[in-house]
Amino acid sequence: MKFQLILAVALSAALVASPLAPAARAQAPAPAPIGNDAVIARVDDVTITMGQLQGPLVEAYGLNVLLNLVQLELAKQVAANAKVTVTPADVERERKMTLDRMFRDAPAIDHDTLFEQFLQQQQSSRAEFAIVMAVNAHLRKVAEPLLAGKISDEQLKEAFGAMYGEKVQVRHIQGSNLQEIQEARRRVDAGEPFAAVAREVSRNQRTGALGGLLPQFSMGTTDLPQSLKEAAFALKPGEMSDPIEAKGAYHLLMLEQRIPPKVFKFEDVKDSIREDLTERAVQETVKQLRQQIVQQAKDKLQIENPALQEQFEKLKNKREDNQVKDAEGVRGALKRERERRGLEGGAATKPGTTQPARDIAP
């Protein structure tokens, strides 16, 4: 399914009034700050002041919270320019929808435990997660009106084939390099449960917490690399794939089961498919709007606190170094794959093995 045209129209409409420019709106008075000398804790005659607490907190956690708050204020400007209002109920709705998507293949009773595991893996807190949900809620309120009624019947019919055709249930382990995946495979071959290894070593934090469990998918699913889909459908239940390279990462798959096609009439499910496709388009638009405000913060943010400014510069330099290393790693992987295929005399790669460059950015 291709949403590029829909998303381009939506983003053009969202940005036409320069939503990333400061919005003219009344500012509510900020609560009076607690002075640095204010006592916040006591042990007999020993006191701890707010100033004593703030220093270590800012040093340890300040930059991440600051960057999230900057994104939230910029998202509020986007919403204000679009003349939409965001309520606490909208933020709670965003949180619930996000958690339902993250853990949709797990029983509801396990969601709290999985959420705590997710926060630990992300080295984040509930407070930071709440700020991210507020950012997304503001951007969703901008995106939803722009995308209403934009899904065509042709797209609905294409999605019908993908959603109600034969599907597979697969677990996967994601690694950043071939060595990690080979070690994961060695452990599974030695008798460790695939799900346990996925929880421990998979680089995909969302699915790793679920033991590598992916949502069911068909060959028509559009948000997975073709090489992964082909490898999954080439497996038998209980069988594990060879390492697969896709989009700069390496994967192992294990097929749990095949799900036969569902017998439904298109007209009976058309409305639910429309809702699903619209939600996907909204999520993608929110993602692109968020990238816009992240870029604005990166280019224009001025931090007055010297310690936080130093951390910010180090973070930017680290990200740039990682981007260079990632690009070099992908090019190296491509070169090794081409050399290997050349040594094999151009023989076609069998399903489930490392795939050529079609799923990897050059």
C-alpha positions as CSV (number, residue, x, y, z in Angstrom):
1,M,0.0,0.0,0.0
2,K,1.4,3.4,-1.0
3,F,0.6,6.4,1.2
4,Q,3.2,8.7,-0.3
5,L,0.7,10.9,-2.2
6,I,-1.7,11.1,0.7
7,L,1.1,11.9,3.2
8,A,2.6,14.5,0.9
9,V,-0.8,16.3,0.6
10,A,-1.3,16.1,4.3
11,L,2.1,17.4,5.2
12,S,1.8,20.2,2.7
13,A,-1.5,21.3,4.2
14,A,0.0,21.0,7.7
15,L,3.0,23.1,6.9
16,V,1.4,25.7,4.6
17,A,0.9,28.2,7.4
18,S,4.5,27.6,8.6
19,P,3.5,25.7,11.7
20,L,7.0,25.5,13.0
21,A,7.1,29.3,13.4
22,P,6.2,30.7,16.8
23,A,2.4,30.7,17.3
24,A,0.7,33.8,18.6
25,R,-1.2,32.5,21.6
26,A,-1.8,33.6,25.2
27,Q,0.6,32.1,27.6
28,A,-0.7,30.8,30.9
29,P,1.3,32.1,33.9
30,A,3.9,29.6,35.0
31,P,3.8,28.4,38.5
32,A,6.1,30.1,40.9
33,P,9.4,28.2,41.0
34,I,10.7,26.8,44.3
35,G,13.8,28.6,45.3
36,N,17.2,26.8,45.4
37,D,17.4,27.5,49.2
38,A,14.0,25.9,49.9
39,V,14.3,22.9,52.2
40,I,12.8,19.8,50.6
41,A,13.9,17.1,53.1
42,R,15.2,16.7,56.6
43,V,16.9,14.1,58.8
44,D,17.0,15.5,62.3
45,D,19.0,18.7,62.0
46,V,20.4,17.8,58.5
47,T,18.5,19.5,55.6
48,I,18.5,19.0,51.8
49,T,17.7,22.0,49.6
50,M,16.2,22.2,46.1
51,G,19.5,23.5,44.9
52,Q,21.4,20.5,46.1
53,L,18.9,18.2,44.4
54,Q,18.7,20.1,41.1
55,G,22.5,19.9,40.3
56,P,22.8,16.1,40.1
57,L,19.3,15.8,38.5
58,V,20.2,18.1,35.7
59,E,23.6,16.5,35.2
60,A,22.1,13.0,35.1
61,Y,18.8,13.4,33.4
62,G,18.4,17.0,32.4
63,L,19.2,16.9,28.7
64,N,16.8,14.1,27.8
65,V,14.0,15.8,29.6
66,L,14.9,19.2,28.2
67,L,14.8,17.9,24.6
68,N,11.5,16.2,25.1
69,L,10.1,19.4,26.6
70,V,11.4,21.4,23.6
71,Q,9.6,19.0,21.3
72,L,6.4,19.4,23.3
73,E,6.4,23.2,23.0
74,L,7.1,23.0,19.3
75,A,4.3,20.5,18.9
76,K,2.0,22.9,20.7
77,Q,2.9,25.6,18.2
78,V,2.0,23.2,15.3
79,A,-1.3,22.5,16.9
80,A,-2.0,26.2,17.7
81,N,-1.3,27.2,14.0
82,A,-3.6,24.4,12.9
83,K,-6.3,25.8,15.3
84,V,-6.8,22.5,17.1
85,T,-7.2,22.0,20.8
86,V,-5.6,19.2,22.7
87,T,-7.1,18.0,26.0
88,P,-5.9,15.7,28.7
89,A,-8.3,13.1,27.3
90,D,-6.6,13.3,23.9
91,V,-3.2,12.6,25.6
92,E,-4.7,9.6,27.5
93,R,-6.2,8.3,24.3
94,E,-2.7,8.6,22.6
95,R,-1.1,6.7,25.5
96,K,-3.7,3.9,25.4
97,M,-3.5,3.5,21.6
98,T,0.3,3.4,21.8
99,L,0.4,0.7,24.4
100,D,-2.2,-1.3,22.6
101,R,0.0,-1.2,19.4
102,M,3.2,-2.0,21.3
103,F,1.7,-5.1,23.1
104,R,-1.2,-6.1,20.9
105,D,0.0,-9.7,20.7
106,A,0.3,-10.0,24.5
107,P,-2.5,-10.5,27.0
108,A,-3.7,-7.3,28.6
109,I,-2.8,-8.5,32.0
110,D,0.9,-8.5,30.9
111,H,0.9,-4.9,29.5
112,D,2.1,-3.2,32.7
113,T,5.0,-5.7,33.1
114,L,6.0,-5.3,29.4
115,F,5.8,-1.5,29.7
116,E,8.2,-1.5,32.6
117,Q,10.6,-3.7,30.6
118,F,10.3,-1.4,27.7
119,L,11.2,1.7,29.9
120,Q,14.2,-0.2,31.3
121,Q,15.4,-1.1,27.9
122,Q,15.0,2.5,26.7
123,Q,16.6,3.8,29.8
124,S,13.6,6.1,30.2
125,S,11.0,7.0,32.8
126,R,7.2,7.2,32.9
127,A,7.5,11.0,33.1
128,E,9.5,11.2,29.8
129,F,7.1,8.7,28.2
130,A,4.2,11.0,29.2
131,I,5.9,14.0,27.5
132,V,6.3,11.9,24.3
133,M,2.7,11.0,24.4
134,A,1.7,14.6,24.7
135,V,3.9,15.5,21.7
136,N,2.2,12.8,19.6
137,A,-1.3,13.8,20.8
138,H,-0.8,17.3,19.6
139,L,0.6,16.2,16.2
140,R,-2.2,13.6,15.8
141,K,-4.8,16.3,16.3
142,V,-3.2,18.1,13.3
143,A,-2.8,15.0,11.1
144,E,-6.3,13.4,11.6
145,P,-8.4,16.1,9.9
146,L,-5.9,16.2,6.9
147,L,-6.2,12.5,6.2
148,A,-10.0,12.0,6.7
149,G,-11.6,10.5,3.6
150,K,-8.3,10.2,1.7
151,I,-8.2,6.4,1.4
152,S,-9.4,5.2,-2.1
153,D,-11.4,2.1,-2.9
154,E,-8.4,0.8,-4.9
155,Q,-6.2,1.0,-1.7
156,L,-9.0,-0.7,0.3
157,K,-9.1,-3.7,-2.1
158,E,-5.4,-4.0,-2.1
159,A,-5.3,-4.0,1.7
160,F,-8.2,-6.5,1.8
161,G,-6.0,-9.1,0.0
162,A,-3.1,-8.4,2.3
163,M,-5.1,-8.6,5.5
164,Y,-7.3,-11.6,4.8
165,G,-4.9,-13.8,2.7
166,E,-2.7,-16.4,4.2
167,K,-0.6,-15.2,7.1
168,V,2.3,-16.4,9.2
169,Q,3.1,-16.0,12.9
170,V,6.8,-15.4,13.3
171,R,9.4,-14.7,16.0
172,H,12.5,-12.8,15.2
173,I,15.9,-11.7,16.6
174,Q,17.4,-8.6,15.3
175,G,21.2,-7.9,15.5
176,S,23.3,-4.9,14.5
177,N,25.9,-7.2,12.8
178,L,26.3,-10.7,11.5
179,Q,28.4,-11.8,14.5
180,E,25.5,-11.1,16.9
181,I,23.0,-13.1,14.8
182,Q,25.4,-16.0,14.4
183,E,25.9,-16.1,18.2
184,A,22.1,-16.0,18.7
185,R,21.7,-18.8,16.2
186,R,24.4,-20.9,18.0
187,R,22.5,-20.5,21.3
188,V,19.2,-21.6,19.8
189,D,20.9,-24.6,18.0
190,A,22.3,-25.5,21.4
191,G,18.8,-25.8,22.8
192,E,17.9,-22.4,24.3
193,P,14.4,-21.3,23.5
194,F,14.2,-18.9,20.6
195,A,11.9,-16.5,22.6
196,A,14.4,-16.5,25.6
197,V,17.3,-15.6,23.4
198,A,15.2,-12.9,21.7
199,R,14.3,-11.3,25.0
200,E,18.0,-11.2,26.0
201,V,19.8,-10.1,22.8
202,S,17.4,-8.8,20.2
203,R,18.1,-5.2,19.2
204,N,14.4,-4.6,18.5
205,Q,13.3,-3.4,21.9
206,R,9.6,-3.7,21.3
207,T,9.5,-7.2,19.9
208,G,12.4,-8.3,22.1
209,A,10.2,-7.8,25.2
210,L,7.7,-10.1,23.6
211,G,10.2,-12.9,22.9
212,G,10.6,-11.7,19.4
213,L,7.0,-12.1,18.5
214,L,6.0,-10.2,15.4
215,P,2.4,-9.3,14.5
216,Q,0.9,-11.8,12.0
217,F,1.6,-10.7,8.4
218,S,1.0,-11.8,4.8
219,M,3.0,-11.5,1.6
220,G,1.0,-8.3,0.9
221,T,2.0,-6.6,4.2
222,T,3.7,-3.3,3.2
223,D,5.7,-2.4,6.4
224,L,8.1,-5.3,6.3
225,P,11.1,-5.8,3.9
226,Q,10.3,-8.2,1.1
227,S,13.3,-10.4,2.0
228,L,11.9,-11.0,5.5
229,K,8.5,-11.9,4.1
230,E,9.9,-14.3,1.5
231,A,12.1,-16.0,4.2
232,A,9.2,-16.4,6.6
233,F,6.9,-18.0,4.0
234,A,9.7,-20.4,2.9
235,L,9.9,-21.9,6.4
236,K,8.1,-24.8,8.0
237,P,6.6,-24.5,11.5
238,G,9.3,-24.7,14.1
239,E,12.0,-24.1,11.5
240,M,14.6,-21.2,11.8
241,S,15.9,-19.2,8.9
242,D,19.5,-18.4,8.0
243,P,20.7,-14.9,8.9
244,I,18.9,-12.3,6.8
245,E,20.2,-8.8,6.0
246,A,17.6,-6.1,5.6
247,K,17.8,-2.3,5.9
248,G,21.2,-2.3,7.6
249,A,20.3,-4.9,10.3
250,Y,20.5,-8.7,10.5
251,H,17.6,-11.0,11.5
252,L,16.8,-14.6,12.5
253,L,13.2,-15.8,12.0
254,M,11.4,-18.8,13.4
255,L,8.1,-19.7,12.0
256,E,5.5,-20.6,14.7
257,Q,2.4,-21.2,12.5
258,R,0.7,-20.6,9.2
259,I,-2.7,-19.0,9.4
260,P,-5.1,-20.0,6.5
261,P,-6.9,-17.3,4.5
262,K,-10.0,-15.8,6.1
263,V,-13.3,-16.0,4.3
264,F,-14.8,-12.6,4.4
265,K,-16.7,-10.4,1.9
266,F,-15.0,-7.1,1.0
267,E,-18.1,-5.1,1.7
268,D,-18.4,-6.6,5.2
269,V,-14.9,-5.4,6.3
270,K,-14.4,-2.4,4.1
271,D,-15.0,0.1,6.9
272,S,-12.7,-1.5,9.4
273,I,-9.9,-1.6,6.7
274,R,-10.5,2.1,6.0
275,E,-10.0,2.8,9.7
276,D,-6.8,0.7,9.8
277,L,-5.3,2.4,6.7
278,T,-6.2,5.8,7.9
279,E,-4.6,5.2,11.3
280,R,-1.4,4.0,9.5
281,A,-1.4,7.2,7.4
282,V,-1.9,9.3,10.6
283,Q,1.0,7.6,12.3
284,E,3.3,8.2,9.4
285,T,2.2,11.9,9.2
286,V,2.8,12.3,12.9
287,K,6.2,10.7,12.5
288,Q,7.2,13.1,9.7
289,L,5.9,16.2,11.6
290,R,7.9,15.1,14.6
291,Q,11.0,14.8,12.4
292,Q,10.4,18.4,11.4
293,I,10.4,19.7,14.9
294,V,13.3,17.5,15.9
295,Q,15.3,19.1,13.1
296,Q,14.2,22.5,14.1
297,A,15.4,21.9,17.7
298,K,18.7,20.5,16.4
299,D,19.3,23.5,14.2
300,K,18.1,26.3,16.4
301,L,18.1,25.2,20.0
302,Q,20.1,27.5,22.3
303,I,20.8,26.1,25.8
304,E,21.8,28.6,28.4
305,N,23.0,26.1,31.0
306,P,26.7,25.4,30.3
307,A,26.6,21.7,31.5
308,L,23.5,20.9,29.4
309,Q,25.0,22.8,26.4
310,E,28.1,20.7,26.6
311,Q,26.0,17.5,26.8
312,F,24.0,18.6,23.8
313,E,27.1,19.2,21.6
314,K,28.5,15.8,22.6
315,L,25.1,14.2,21.7
316,K,25.1,15.8,18.3
317,N,28.7,14.8,17.6
318,K,28.0,11.2,18.7
319,R,24.9,10.9,16.4
320,E,26.9,12.2,13.4
321,D,29.7,9.7,14.1
322,N,27.1,6.9,14.4
323,Q,25.5,7.9,11.1
324,V,28.9,7.8,9.4
325,K,29.7,4.4,11.0
326,D,26.3,3.0,10.0
327,A,26.7,4.1,6.4
328,E,30.2,2.6,6.3
329,G,28.9,-0.6,7.8
330,V,26.1,-0.9,5.2
331,R,28.5,-0.3,2.3
332,G,30.9,-2.9,3.8
333,A,28.0,-5.4,4.1
334,L,27.0,-4.8,0.5
335,K,30.5,-5.2,-0.7
336,R,31.0,-8.5,1.1
337,E,27.6,-9.8,-0.2
338,R,28.5,-8.9,-3.8
339,E,31.9,-10.6,-3.4
340,R,30.3,-13.7,-2.0
341,R,27.7,-13.9,-4.7
342,G,30.5,-13.4,-7.3
343,L,32.5,-16.3,-5.9
344,E,29.3,-18.4,-6.2
345,G,29.2,-17.6,-9.8
346,G,26.0,-15.5,-9.6
347,A,23.9,-18.3,-8.2
348,A,20.5,-17.2,-6.8
349,T,20.2,-16.9,-3.1
350,K,17.9,-19.4,-1.6
351,P,14.9,-18.3,0.5
352,G,15.8,-17.6,4.1
353,T,19.5,-16.7,3.4
354,T,21.2,-13.3,3.1
355,Q,19.5,-11.2,0.5
356,P,20.9,-8.8,-2.0
357,A,20.8,-5.0,-1.7
358,R,17.2,-4.3,-2.6
359,D,16.2,-3.9,1.1
360,I,19.4,-2.1,2.1
361,A,20.1,1.6,1.6
362,P,23.2,2.0,-0.6
